């Protein structure tokens, strides 16, 4: 991870050199060991994103001692690396443990959590649909599609939401609902 305090200097380009001439010499000296040169950031989440590029985490949560993230299934092997080496190296650079989850696993977990929540006897789930941080237009689209309460949304099949309400992602809304519910309990 490299940075420059001079805004006129591209730190990655300077280290790599024209057509990789500078970095090739270093790679050769290290017996053809692969080297990634990325922009440095003091922010651990931004540094993580720089280190993972071109893979993009879909969700990141930053805790005191670790960072948890969700990545696309096809990016998972690259992020983890052979025998977990990439994740360990990234963790060392950031100074935190890295937990990586495939998006398919995360979506299954969200679906299960929503179903469990819908089975609860919480009466507030039968009130008119309201999700913090979601625009009124999306809420009205959900209500007109028949999801006028949280419970009705929670028991819906994830695949049916986008067909009935175009542009709405079930998993993003489910995540917000679960977060909203945790805040109320805590």
N, C-alpha and C positions, 0 to 999 in steps of 0.2 A: 504494500500500500504506500503510495507516494503522494506528496503534495508540494506545492510551490507557494511561497508567500508573494511572489511576483505575478500579478494577474496576466502579464504578457507571456508567461512561460507555461506551456502545457506539460505537466509533470509526467504523464504517461507517455506522451509522444517523445519527450526528451530521453526517457529511459529506454524506450524501444528503439529509437533512431529511425532513419530513413530506410524503409523496407525491412526493418528489423535488424539492421546491421549491428547496433550496440548490444541488443539482447541476445543475438545469435552467438556472439563471442562468449558471453557468460554461460549460455546453455551448453556450449561446447566444453567449456572448462568444468562444468558440473556433470559431465558424461551424459549429455542430452536429457537431463532432468527437465521436466516441463515447468514453466514459470508463468504465472499470471501477474500482470502489473495492473493495478486498479487505483483509482483516486482514493485517497485517505479522507476520512471524516471523523471528527470527534464524537459525533452522534453514533452510538452503536447500531441503531436501526438503519441509518443511511449507509454506514460501512458494510453492514450485512447485505444490503441490496446491491452495493457496488461489487462485493465479493461473489455474489450469486449470478450476476449478469452473464448471459442473457436471460437466465431463468428469473421469473418474477414471483415472489411470494404472493399468494392471494389474500392471506391474513397473517398479521404479525401481532403478538402480544409480548411486551417487554416487561419482564419481572426483575427483581433485584439480582438474582443469581443466574438467571437463564432467559433465553428467548425462545418462544414457541411460535412455530409458523406452519402454515398450510401451503403446499405447493401442488401444482398440477401433477397428475400421475406420471406423465411422460418426463417431467423434470426431476422427479424423486430420485432415480438412480444417480443422476449427475450431482445433485445436491448432497446426497449421502456419500457417494464415492465408493471405491472398492474397500470393503470391510469397514465402512464408516469413516474412512480417512479424511474425506473432504469436510464432513461435518465437524470432526475433531479439530482440523486445522483452522476452520472458520471460527470455532469456539475459542481456540487459543488466541487468535488475532483480536477477537472482540473482548475476550476476558470473561466470557459467560458460557454456560452450557447451552447447546443448541438442541432443541426438540423439533423434529420434522414429522409432519403427518401428511399423507396423501389426501388430496381433496375428496376422493371417493370414500375413504374411511371417515373423513370429517363429516361429509354429507349424511352417511349412514347414522353416525352418532347423533347429529342434529335431529334427524327424523325420529329416532328412538326417544330422545329427550322430549321432543314435542309431543309424541304420543303419550309418554308417561305424564307429562304436565296436563294434557287434555283429560286424562283419566282422574285427575285430582278432583276433590269436591269444592275447589275454589269457586265461589259464586261470581267473583269479579270477571272471570273468563266468559261469562254469559252476557256481560254488559256490551254496549255498542263498541265496535272495533276502534281501538286507539293504540297506536304504536309510536313511542317517542322517537323523534328524529326522522319520521317518514312524512312526506308531503301529503297535504289534504287531498290532492288529486289522485294519488295512488290509493289512499284510504277509500275514497269515493268509488274508484274503479273496482276495488275488492268488494265493497259493500254491494255495488250493483251486480257483481258476478255471484252474489250469494254468500259471501264471507263477511257477514255483518257483525260477528263476534269473534273474539280471540279463539274460543273453543272450536268454532267451525273452521277457522284457518288452521288450527293445530292438527285437526284430524284429516285435513285434506291430503291427497296424494301429491307429493312434490311435482310430479310430471304434469298434473292437470292445471296448476296455477298459471304457467305461462300461456297455455292454450286459451284459458278463460280470460286472463288479464295480461295482454301482451306487454312485454317490457318489464314485467315484475319477476324478480328472482326470489323464489321460495326460500332458498337457503340464506340469503342476505336478510330477509325479513325474519326468518326463524331465529337467526343469530341475535337480531335486535330485540325480539320478544324475550328470548332467554336472558339476555343482559338486563332488560327492563325488569323482569321477574326477580332476578338475583338482587337488584338494587332495592326493590321493595321489601324483600325478606331480610336483607342485611342492614 
